[in-house]
């Protein structure tokens, strides 16, 4: 199953199966805006933060969480940030 939410210009996705096997959850501590929390063994939007606020810019799309997951986690997080004109 995949958990996802929209950001300003793209989509953030979490592969729950991969994430559940990650012990350290480095993505949580690396989120510069502090919008991620662990719920049922995987990262979600922190309680009290509305997803519409994230889409308006609360998530700054720095990709620190994704990079932490790629290098120190289970490669379960992916940002899809389309660039117009680039395939």
Secondary structure, DSSP 8 states (H G I E B T S, - for coil): -EEEEE-SSSEEEEEHHHHHT-SS-HHHHH-TT--EEEETTEEEE-TT--HHHIIIIIS----HHHHHHHHHS-S-EEEE---TT--
